[in-house]
Amino acid sequence: MSCLGILQSIKMALRSIRSNKLRAVLTMLGIIIGVSSVIVLVSIAQGSAKNVTSQINQLGTNLLTVNTYSTDIELTEDKINELSELDGVKAVAPVVSGRVYVKKERTSSQITLTGTNAAYSSVRDAKVSQGRFITDLDVEYRQKIAVLGSETASTFFGTENPVGQYIQVSGTSFKVVGVLASKGSSLGQSGDNVVLVPLSTGQRLVGSTTISTVYIQGQNEDQMDYVMNEVKMSLASMYPGKSDYYGVTNQQDVMDTMSSVSDTMTMMLGGIASISLLVGGIGIMNIMLVSVSERTKEIGIRKAIGAKRRDVLLQFLIEAVVLSSMGGVIGILFGLGLGKIVSSLMSLSISYSPSVIVSSFLFSLVVGVVFGVFPANKASKLNPIQALRYQ
């Protein structure tokens, strides 16, 4: 068929759709719901994946975490220094933590306390918005100074500048020297409701010198597997036969696991939404079969004046494709709008992917072709004499 013939078939298809507007809208409804569902659900899944990735990144860059699970082994200062001298290690931040009561005048609250060193700032990407961070001298001289998380600062000082003022930590007066920039919640835990103190001071406050967690920052992201292997070998020589008592976690492994889970969720949600498209395709087929019955006489007249079987086949096939493509376009617009509404009402992160939008539209076209073939084929096989006699 020539381009002119195809254009004529498209015009006839549009004319047929216009003459039965309600039926056309109901036919397209399945495709509209299917396309918009795919876009909204997949966008929510991808947005959640990006949100989790950014939260993991907030934990720090090029990060390894060493945890001990038993009091039989102890991460002493000498052993931590030994880890810091390994090839590929940029910085090491030992940590002691616990819950302490913080008080200022009439305000008191139980806050997470972290005792650490100056390297913690770069290892965990903890930037200060006011004042300064903990220094090595603070740790050496057991200074009673504190760096507050942004939420802790607003709880005790409101809009005042906390730097230079004092708070009571477990009954001891501490001078506030800095306030951390807000990091938000990370993996379900707030990173802003904390008090950071020098490591030596923190050990006294929590009543324990045992360091059970050490954060290690690698020099280069590409070398993290090598650095992790070095750390494991070093720990194995420090604690022979006690590999069950400690663990080394690579942040990239956590990200890879989360990425795998997110991809599975995205595929599952996309698959569920795609079922709506198949249901929409069945709707198109049903309506087109009804249309063939209604227009039997019209088909007979067309065949009687010289229309070939392929002309009739193409006419009905184009009509199905036009319906599905129009449904696809409306579904895309509806999906984008619905996504914005859902994200604002439910405070969800949404990430639109051009590839998902294009794929859902192409899928709707394929649905139109696949489910339009049977009715179109039925129409093209009608005997012109019988069709003309059809009442």
C-alpha positions in Angstrom: 0.0 0.0 0.0 1.3 3.5 -0.9 1.9 6.3 1.6 -1.2 7.9 0.3 -3.2 4.8 1.0 -1.8 4.5 4.6 -2.6 8.2 5.2 -6.2 7.6 4.0 -6.5 4.6 6.3 -5.3 6.7 9.2 -7.9 9.4 8.3 -10.7 6.7 8.2 -9.5 5.3 11.5 -9.7 8.8 13.1 -13.1 9.4 11.6 -14.3 6.1 13.0 -13.0 7.0 16.5 -14.6 10.4 16.4 -18.0 9.0 15.5 -17.9 6.7 18.6 -16.1 8.9 21.2 -17.3 7.2 24.3 -16.5 3.8 23.0 -13.0 5.0 21.9 -12.4 6.5 25.4 -13.5 3.3 27.1 -11.3 1.3 24.7 -8.2 3.5 25.5 -8.9 3.4 29.3 -7.1 0.1 29.8 -4.0 1.4 27.9 -4.1 4.7 29.8 -4.2 3.0 33.2 -1.5 0.5 32.1 1.0 3.1 30.8 0.4 5.5 33.7 0.8 2.6 36.2 4.1 1.5 34.7 5.5 5.0 34.8 4.3 5.8 38.4 5.3 2.5 40.0 8.7 2.2 38.2 9.5 5.9 39.0 8.7 5.4 42.7 10.9 2.2 42.8 13.8 4.1 41.0 13.4 7.1 43.2 13.5 5.0 46.3 16.7 3.3 45.0 18.4 6.6 44.4 17.3 7.8 47.9 18.8 4.7 49.5 22.0 5.1 47.5 22.4 8.7 48.6 21.8 7.7 52.2 24.5 5.1 52.0 26.8 7.7 50.4 26.2 10.0 53.4 27.9 7.4 55.6 31.2 8.4 54.1 33.2 7.9 50.9 35.5 4.9 50.2 34.5 3.5 53.6 35.4 0.2 55.3 33.9 -0.6 58.7 35.7 -2.9 61.2 33.5 -4.3 64.0 34.4 -6.6 66.8 31.8 -8.9 68.3 33.6 -10.2 71.4 35.4 -8.9 74.5 38.1 -11.6 73.8 39.7 -9.2 71.2 40.4 -5.5 71.7 41.2 -2.9 69.2 43.9 -1.0 71.1 45.6 2.2 70.0 48.7 0.3 68.7 46.5 -2.0 66.6 44.5 0.9 65.2 47.8 2.7 64.3 48.9 -0.5 62.6 45.8 -0.4 60.4 46.3 3.3 59.5 49.8 2.5 58.2 48.5 -0.1 55.7 49.0 0.5 52.0 46.0 2.4 50.4 44.6 3.6 53.8 44.0 7.4 53.9 42.5 7.8 57.4 41.3 5.8 60.4 38.6 6.9 62.8 38.0 4.7 65.9 34.7 5.2 67.6 33.1 4.6 71.0 29.4 5.3 71.4 26.6 5.2 73.9 23.4 7.0 75.1 23.9 9.9 77.4 21.7 12.5 79.1 22.3 16.0 77.8 20.9 19.0 79.7 20.9 22.8 79.3 18.9 24.7 81.8 15.4 23.2 81.8 15.8 21.2 78.6 17.1 17.6 78.9 17.2 14.7 76.5 18.8 11.3 75.9 21.2 11.7 72.9 23.6 9.4 71.1 27.2 10.2 72.1 30.1 9.4 69.7 33.6 9.6 70.9 36.1 9.8 68.0 39.1 11.6 66.6 39.9 14.4 64.1 39.9 12.0 61.1 36.2 11.2 61.6 35.3 14.4 59.8 36.7 13.2 56.5 36.1 9.5 56.9 32.4 10.0 57.6 32.0 13.2 55.6 30.9 15.1 58.7 31.2 18.8 57.8 30.7 21.6 60.3 28.3 24.4 59.6 29.4 26.5 62.6 32.6 26.5 64.6 35.2 23.7 64.3 35.6 19.9 64.5 37.4 17.9 67.1 41.3 18.1 66.8 44.0 15.6 67.8 45.0 17.9 70.7 41.4 17.7 72.1 41.8 13.9 72.1 45.3 14.0 73.6 44.4 16.4 76.4 41.0 14.9 77.1 39.3 18.2 76.5 35.6 18.6 77.6 34.4 20.0 74.3 31.5 18.9 72.1 30.4 19.1 68.5 26.6 19.0 68.2 24.5 17.5 65.4 22.2 20.1 63.8 19.0 18.6 65.4 20.7 18.5 68.9 21.8 22.1 68.4 18.2 23.3 67.6 16.8 21.2 70.5 19.0 22.9 73.1 19.7 26.3 71.6 16.9 27.0 69.1 18.0 29.7 66.7 20.9 30.8 68.9 24.5 30.2 68.0 25.6 27.3 70.3 29.4 27.8 69.6 31.1 29.0 72.8 28.2 28.0 75.1 28.0 25.1 77.5 25.9 22.0 77.9 25.8 19.3 80.6 26.7 15.8 79.4 26.0 13.1 82.0 26.4 15.8 84.7 29.7 17.2 83.3 30.0 20.7 81.7 31.1 20.6 78.1 31.9 23.6 75.9 30.3 23.5 72.4 32.9 24.2 69.7 31.0 23.3 66.6 27.7 22.3 64.9 27.5 19.7 62.2 25.8 20.4 58.9 22.5 18.5 58.5 22.8 15.0 57.0 19.2 13.9 57.5 18.3 10.3 58.3 20.5 7.5 57.0 19.1 4.0 56.8 16.4 4.8 59.3 18.7 6.5 61.8 19.0 10.3 62.3 22.5 11.6 61.7 21.7 14.9 63.2 20.6 14.0 66.8 24.2 13.3 68.1 26.9 14.7 70.3 30.5 14.2 69.2 33.3 14.4 71.8 37.0 13.5 71.7 37.7 9.8 71.9 39.4 9.8 75.3 36.6 11.9 76.8 33.9 9.7 75.2 35.6 6.6 76.7 35.3 8.1 80.2 31.7 9.1 79.6 30.5 5.7 78.4 32.6 4.0 81.1 34.5 1.8 78.7 37.9 2.0 76.9 36.8 -0.8 74.5 36.7 0.3 70.9 34.4 -2.0 69.0 34.1 0.0 65.7 36.8 1.5 63.5 36.0 3.4 60.2 38.7 3.2 57.6 38.9 5.5 54.5 40.6 4.3 51.4 42.7 6.6 49.2 41.0 5.5 46.0 37.6 4.1 45.2 39.2 1.6 42.7 41.5 0.2 45.4 38.8 -0.6 48.0 38.9 -4.4 47.4 42.7 -4.4 47.8 42.5 -2.3 51.0 39.8 -4.5 52.4 42.0 -7.6 51.7 44.9 -5.8 53.4 42.8 -5.0 56.5 41.6 -8.6 56.7 45.1 -10.0 56.5 46.3 -7.5 59.1 43.5 -8.5 61.5 44.1 -12.2 60.9 47.7 -11.7 62.0 46.6 -9.7 65.0 44.0 -12.2 66.1 44.9 -15.6 64.8 42.1 -18.2 64.8 39.5 -15.5 65.9 38.1 -14.5 62.5 34.5 -15.1 63.9 35.1 -12.4 66.5 35.3 -9.5 64.0 34.0 -8.4 60.6 35.0 -6.0 57.8 32.3 -4.4 55.8 32.8 -2.6 52.5 30.3 0.2 51.8 30.3 -0.7 48.1 29.1 -4.2 48.9 26.2 -2.7 50.8 25.4 -0.5 47.8 25.6 -3.4 45.4 23.2 -5.4 47.6 20.7 -2.6 47.8 21.0 -2.0 44.1 20.2 -5.6 43.4 17.2 -5.5 45.7 16.0 -2.2 44.1 16.4 -3.7 40.6 14.3 -6.7 41.6 11.6 -4.4 43.1 11.6 -2.2 40.0 11.1 -5.3 37.7 8.4 -6.7 39.9 6.4 -3.4 40.1 6.9 -2.9 36.3 5.6 -6.4 35.7 2.6 -5.9 37.8 1.8 -2.6 36.1 2.3 -4.3 32.6 -0.6 -6.6 33.3 -2.8 -3.6 33.1 -1.5 -3.0 29.5 -2.4 -6.6 28.6 -5.9 -6.1 30.0 -6.1 -2.9 27.9 -5.1 -4.9 24.8 -7.9 -7.4 25.4 -10.2 -4.5 25.7 -9.1 -3.2 22.3 -9.6 -6.6 20.8 -13.1 -6.9 22.2 -14.2 -3.5 21.0 -12.6 -4.0 17.5 -14.5 -7.4 17.2 -17.7 -5.5 18.0 -16.7 -2.9 15.5 -16.2 -5.5 12.8 -19.8 -6.9 13.4 -21.2 -3.3 13.3 -19.4 -2.4 10.1 -19.9 -5.6 8.1 -21.9 -3.9 5.4 -19.3 -1.1 5.1 -16.6 -3.7 4.6 -18.7 -5.5 2.0 -19.2 -2.2 0.0 -15.4 -1.5 0.2 -14.6 -4.9 -1.1 -17.3 -4.7 -3.8 -15.8 -1.5 -5.3 -12.3 -3.0 -5.4 -10.7 -2.9 -1.9 -8.3 -5.7 -1.5 -8.0 -7.9 1.6 -4.8 -6.2 2.8 -6.6 -2.8 2.5 -9.3 -3.9 4.9 -6.7 -5.6 7.2 -4.6 -2.5 7.3 -7.6 -0.2 8.0 -8.6 -2.1 11.1 -5.0 -2.7 12.2 -4.3 1.1 11.9 -7.5 1.8 13.9 -6.2 -0.4 16.7 -2.8 1.1 16.7 -4.2 4.7 16.7 -6.3 3.8 19.7 -3.4 2.3 21.6 -1.0 5.1 20.7 -3.5 7.8 21.7 -4.0 5.8 24.9 -0.2 5.6 25.4 0.3 9.4 25.0 -2.6 10.2 27.4 -1.2 7.5 29.8 2.2 9.1 29.8 0.8 12.6 30.6 -1.5 11.1 33.2 1.4 9.1 34.7 3.7 12.1 35.0 1.0 14.2 36.6 0.0 11.4 39.0 3.6 10.8 40.0 4.0 14.5 41.0 0.8 14.3 43.1 1.8 11.0 44.8 5.3 12.3 45.6 4.0 15.5 47.2 1.1 13.8 49.1 3.2 10.9 50.4 6.6 12.5 50.6 8.1 9.9 48.2 11.1 10.3 46.0 10.2 9.9 42.3 12.8 9.5 39.6 11.4 9.6 36.0 13.3 7.6 33.5 13.0 8.5 29.7 13.7 4.9 28.8 10.8 3.7 31.0 8.5 6.3 29.4 9.5 5.4 25.9 9.4 1.6 26.6 5.8 1.9 28.1 4.7 3.8 25.0 6.2 1.3 22.6 4.7 -1.5 24.6 1.3 0.1 24.2 1.9 0.2 20.4 2.8 -3.5 20.4 -0.3 -4.3 22.4 -2.4 -2.4 19.8 -0.8 -4.4 16.9 -0.9 -7.8 18.6 -4.5 -7.5 19.8 -5.7 -5.7 16.7 -4.5 -8.4 14.3 -7.3 -10.9 15.1 -10.2 -8.5 14.5 -8.5 -7.0 11.5 -7.9 -10.5 10.0 -11.6 -11.4 10.7 -12.7 -8.2 8.9 -10.5 -8.8 5.9 -11.8 -12.4 5.4 -15.4 -11.3 5.1 -17.1 -12.4 1.9 -18.3 -9.2 0.1 -21.6 -10.8 -1.1 -22.5 -12.0 2.4 -21.3 -8.8 3.9 -23.6 -6.7 1.6 -26.6 -8.9 2.6 -25.8 -8.5 6.4 -28.5 -6.7 8.3 
